[in-house]
Structure formats: structure tokens, C-alpha cells
Amino acid sequence: MAGSPRNPDSAPKAAADAAPSGSGSGASAPDEGPARGGTISRRRLIGTAGATGVVLGAAGLGAGYAVAGARDSDGSDGAPLTSLGADSVSFEGARQPGIITPAQAHCHLVAFDLAASADRRAAAALLRRWSATARRLMAGAGTDDSTGIALDAGPSSLTVTFGFGHSFFARTGLEGQRPGALDPLPDFSSDHLDPKRSNGDLWVQIGADDALVAFDALRTLQRDAGGTARVRWQMNGFNRSPGATARPMTTRNLMGQVDGTNNPQESDEDFRERLFATGGGTRRPAWMSGGSYAVVRRIRMLLDDWDGLSRPEQERVIGRRKKDGAPLSGGSETTEPKLDAVGKDGKLLIAPDAHARISRPDQNGGAAMLRRPFSFHDGYDADGVPDAGLLFIAWQADPHRGFVPVQRKLDRGDALSKFIRHESSAVFAVPRGARKGEYVGQELLEG
């Protein structure tokens, strides 16, 4: 199991003097949009506290959190509480948004199957509609038939990403354009896959820093599908909210582990080679040049079993300190683990089956992927066991050179495997970004 790019949020200036400094680490992941943050005026803060009868402590109100009904004494709306909603990401570009864009606070993943009557022309019309809608929503312009769900909000760093599943190509008569990288994944021993929540003809990834903005996009795109496609499965996820920490920090997963430390960085010499596909040949069609492949897995965390371990036992399973994500061989979160380091007892500090050891690229022939997941919690079962875990989304130039070799090795001996269960799986080809006047996938559908 792996994590996401580092959270790029930074503490807003207005909160910096009030909030105690926290610990953080490392540089932010590559960003396709502006930095996110917010401000709140002293007058507005004091007025809000007085009006509601709530005393706000020094660290009690972080920027980006508005108190309902707050107004200035003259009855006006006053200064904005935050700039968070105004942040936007461009729909157009060399690559689609939502790949190297910093992970937002809320996400929806949804897969669609084409209707039996839908052909290539209908699919093209659908992608044209979807692209037009995403272009408007990401700019904060809304749509002509808006649901009204997010009328009061800005774009809130909304991203919409589109992909094609293995079955899409047979359904549209485009089998000759199906990339070899979309070949089915092998079976893994940790798989307990539900076919109804796996695969799909089309995939949409939605991310935003406001829950209503994210849901508005989900609902609008689903309505846009009309009779052309129906929802196959849909999942909801979340991350830490921007501004929740005093400085940029790698996020944590629901096991409480710092998650995403070793993600590829855009400054890496082989970043593009690892993440983005090249065209050429029947197994690497030209329409996917500059695109990427997303492996999507719903990974259930067996949290009751995990929480039954002591902290030292949990750290041994991961190979890192829970407090700050540093390797057990010493240093800080970004320190390279010393895999041959031993303790006073002569045993390896990072166990042979520790997740940090087995998942390292240099332990897997250099295989690497950009992990950009979200946590999920879908309630409790009849026994009170949480249905929670990770919506794992990994980006790479070819899943059979990225995800598969790493997962095979984890499958054979990762100490973490007994605490997780892979419950759904899918792979999608995500083409390059749309240029001005284009829709996503136009080169495939009209080429």
C-alpha cells in the first residue's frame, strides 16, 4: 500500500501568529495549480466570536474555516474568510488535471458502462459534453443546467480526469487502438475482488477542496451521461483539508502512517519516463502519447487488527517511525533508509518483510509509480467493524512495468499484507490533456 503526493497546503498568514508551529518535511509535490491558503481579518474573527458566544483559542480557528452566519456589525458580508474557493486548475494542458495536481480534500471516483445502443459516435458526443462541462466547472463558471449545489462557491481547485477501460475499445469498435498496457492485471493473493466494483468502460476522477463543489461535478457529469452511459460503480474519498497543518506535510492514512514519502518528483530525471506514455507501434498507439495509466484499487484496511498492535509493532511492519515517517534506521522522513543497518541485538533495524523495504524502487528493478490516493470510510458492518481504507490511485507509463512488479513482490512477503484486503481493481488509459477547442480523447475517437 502506498500514499499520495505531499500536501501542498501551508498555514495562512493570519493564522501563523496564533497557531503553534508543527513539524513538517520535504518539498511539495509537483503542482498544476496555485498554492492554496486563506486569510481572515481580525475584525471578522472577533466579531464572529462575540456574535456566537464562542471563545476561539489561539489555535482554535484555522484559516479556511468559516463560522455559519458570520457578518460584520454593519450587516455587510465583510472581508472574505478565505481564498481557498477561488483557487482553480486549468482544464487544458499537455496532460489532464488530477495526475500531478496536489491531492485535494475530497474526491469521487466513478466508472461508467456504455449503453448497449451506444457506438463510437455516441461515445465521442459524450466525451465532448463531459469535456465542455469540466472546462466550465473547473473555471468556476457553472453550467447552464446547474444543480445549484455549489452556487456560492468558487472552483475550489476542482479537477476532472477522464479515462478509458479495457472494455471500452471492443464496445466502440476500436480494438486496434487498445494499448498493450491495458492488458488485464494478474491475480494477487491479497485480492478479494468484487466484479461489480471493478473495471468499467469509462472512468471519471473528481477532486476538489470543497465537498459541495466535488458533488456538484459528480452529479452534473452523471446527468450529462444521459442514456449513453450508466454508472457501474462509484466511490468517495477524502484527505486532510488544506490549512489543517501549520506547514506543508505528507498526509497520513487511516492507519495513522505518514503515507507518500517516496513519490517520484517532477525534478527527477526519469519522471516523465516513469509516468507518461510514449506512442509508436500497435501496442503503444499514438493517441496515448503523453498520457498516463491509472491503477485504481479499493484497499480495505483491517483497522481493528492493526489497532491491536503496539506502536513498536506497527513501526516494525512499516519500517518507519509513526511519529514523523522517518526510517527506523534513523534520520528524518526524507532520509534514505539504510537497509543494512542493524541494532544492538544484531538484527536489521528495517525488517526483511517491512513495507518500506519491499516497496522501494531499488528493490523492484526501479519500478515506480506516482501514488495519489484518498482515504475512505463507508460505515460499519453488523459486527461494528469499520469499512474503511484507501482508494489507491497509482499513475505510471505502463502498469505492467510499474504496479505489477511491485505488487507481486508485496504479495510474496510484505508484513503489511495481513492487515489489508484489495476489494476492487481497475486500470484506465488516461490520454493527454485537451487543447483549446478539443475534448478529451478526441484523437482516439476521431482519428
Secondary structure, DSSP 8 states (H G I E B T S, - for coil): ------------HHHHTTS------S-----SS--------HHHHHHHHHHHT----TTS--TT---TT---TTSS--S-S-SGGG----SBSSS-TTSSS---SEEEEEEEEE-TT--HHHHHHHHHHHHHHHHHHHTT---TT--STTTT---TT-EEEEEE-TTHHHHTT-GGG--GGGS-----TTB---GGGS--SEEEEEEESSHHHHHHHHHHHHHHHTTTEEEEEEEEEE---TTSSSS----B-TTS-B--TT---TTSTTHHHHHS----STTS-GGGTT-EEEEEEEEEE-HHHHHTS-HHHHHHHHTB-TTT--BTTSS-TTS---TT-B-TTSSBSS-TT-HHHHT-GGGTTT---EE--EEEEEEE-TTS-EEEEEEEEEEES-TTTTHHHHHHHHHHH-GGGGGEEEEEEEEEEE---B-TT--TTHHHHH-
